[in-house]
Amino acid sequence: MIERHFCEPGHGGAQAIGLAHDPLNAIIAPRPIGWISTLSVDQHRNLAPYSFFNLFNYTPPIIGFASIGWKDSAENIAKTGEFVWNLVTTDLAEAMNASSASAAPGIDEFDLAGIEPAPCRRVKPPRVAASPVSFECRHSQTLRLTSAAGAATDAWLILGEVVGIHIDPSMIEGGVYQTARAHPVLRGGGWGDYFQLGDMFRMTRPG
């Protein structure tokens, strides 16, 4: 049998086998970025990136992100029931990074990062005007994550149904959305590790 490193997450397990950090988020990578725009009940705009994000269902389309700690995005969605996901591209990477700054509640990250907002059609929060794709979402569930033993964590999985999609027409060819054409940015494992899409290959599903 081929030798493998083995460690238990946390408790210094990674360091015990010579790793500088827990490798989990470097292994589950690259990940799409949840660049989430919301409005507070008093109409303050908020924009924040989340590296734990994905699509979870086709019909109805459900996307979700995990907030480590109950942050402004989670609070706004809980109170208003709406949010928008915005695709991060290489042209928007610096703006996305700027919007991740730890800002006091009420600070407008659109202004902080120099990002132009655009109105949505089905929800009240604005989308990022320069993003080639945005999903308007209505909140469907919030789940507080627990350990296997049932202990509550300070992490919250927030899910929403996509009720409207904005797509730049230049991203469509032959009636098909061209995934790589937008140059989406993906999150890696380190403090500042990001990726772009590489080579594509196709396989036919058996059966």
N, C-alpha and C positions, 0 to 999 in steps of 0.2 A: 504494500500500500504506500502511495506517495505521501510523504510527510507534509503536514499542514500546521500552520500556526493555529493555536486555539486560545481564546480568551473569553471572559465573561464581560458583557458591557458594563461600564462603570466600575467602581471599586478599584481603580488602578489596574484593571486587567490588561488594557492595551499597553500601558507603560511596562508591565511585567514581562512582556515579550518583545520589548525594545521599540515600540511604536510611540511617537511623540503625542498622538491624539487618538481618540476613539475613531476608528476608520469607517463607521457606519455611513455617514453622509457623503463620504468620498466613494464608497462602494455603490450606493444607490444613487447613481449620477451618470450622466447629467440629467437634471430635472427641469421641466418647464417652470416658468416663473409665474406666480399669481400676482399680477400687478393690479391691485384692487382699488377702485375709486368708490367712495361713499359720501353721503351727506349726513351730518348730525341733525338732530331734531330742530336745532336752531339754524340750519342751513349752512353750516360751516363745511367746506370741502375738505376731504381727506384723500390722500393717495399713498399707498404703501405696497412694497413688494414682499411676497411670501414665497420661500423656496420649497415649501411642502404644498404642492398644488397638482391637481390632475382632473381628468374627465372620468366619471364613474358610471354613467348610464347613457344609452342612446335615446330611448323613448319613455318618458320625457328626458330631454338632455339634462343631465345633472353634472355640475362641476363643483369642486370644493377645494378648500385650503385649510391648513392647520395653523392656528395662531398659538404660539408659545407664549402664554400669558394673555390676559384679557386686555387687548389693546383697543385703540380707537376704532379700528375697522370692525372688530367684533361688537363693540358697544353700539356703533351706528347701525349695523345690520340688525342687531337684536331689537332696536327701537323703531327702525323705519321699514325693515323687511326688504331692502333693496341694495344691490351693489352692481358694479360693472367690472368685468375682467378685460384688461387691455394687453395685447400682445407686445412683448418687449423685443425690439429688433436691435441690430448693431448700431443703427443711427440713434436709437433712443437709450442705449445702455448707460451713458453718462447721466442722463436725466433720471433714469430709473434709480441709479445708485444715489444720486442727490436726494431723491424722495425717500430714501431709507434712513435719513438722519433722524436721530432721537429729538423730536420736536414736541413742545408743550401742546396740550389739547387746545384746539382752536387755531393753530398755525396751519395755514393753507399750503400744502405741499405742492400744489400746482404752481403757485407763485414762487415758493422756495426753490423749486427745480427749474423754473422758467418754462413751464409746460402750458401750452394752449389747451383749454377745455373745449369740448363741443357738446351740444345737447343730445340727449337720448330721446327715443320715441315712446317707450313703454315704461321707463322708470325715471326717477327724478335725478339721481346722481349723474354728473357729467362723465363723458368718456374722454380719453386722451385723443385729441384731434389728429395728431401725427401718427398714431398707431394704425397700421393697415387693417387690423381686425380687433373688434371689441364685441363682447357678449353682454347684453343687458340681462340681469338676473333678478329673480325674486327668491327670497330666502325660503328654504324648505325645511331644513333641520340644523340644529346645533347639538353636537355630541361632545360631552366632556370625556376625554380619553382616560382609561383606567389601566392599571397594571394587570397582569394575569391573576394576581391575588385580589383584585377588586379595589385597590387603593386609587383614589382620585389623583390625577396629575394636574399640572397647571398648563394643560394643552387642550385646545378646543377645535374640533373638526366642524367647519362651517360649510354647509352645502346649499346650493341654490339651483333653481331651474332656469335654464336659458330661455328667455322669452323674446329675444331679438338679437340679430347678428348684423354687425356692420362689417363689410368686406370691401377693401379697395379693389376696383375692377381689374387693376393691373395684376392682381394675384391669381386671376382666373385665366386658364387656357383650355380651349376645347371643352368647356363646361366643367373643368376639374380644378379645384384649388391646388396651387403649386406650393407645397409645404416649404421647400427650401428657398423659394424666391424672395420671401420676406426677410431672410437671414435672421431667424429667431435666435435669441440669446437663451442659453440654458445654464442652470446653476450647477457648480461643482461642489467639492467638499471643503476646500480651504476657505480662509477668510475672504479671499478675493478671487477665487477660481470660477471662471465662466467658460462656456464652450459655444461653438457654432456647429451647425449640422455638417456632417461629413458625407461620405459616399452612401448612396442608397442602393439596396438590392431587394429583389422580390422573391417570395416563395409562395407556392400554391398550397393552400390548406388541404390536408388529406381528407378523403371521405366526401 
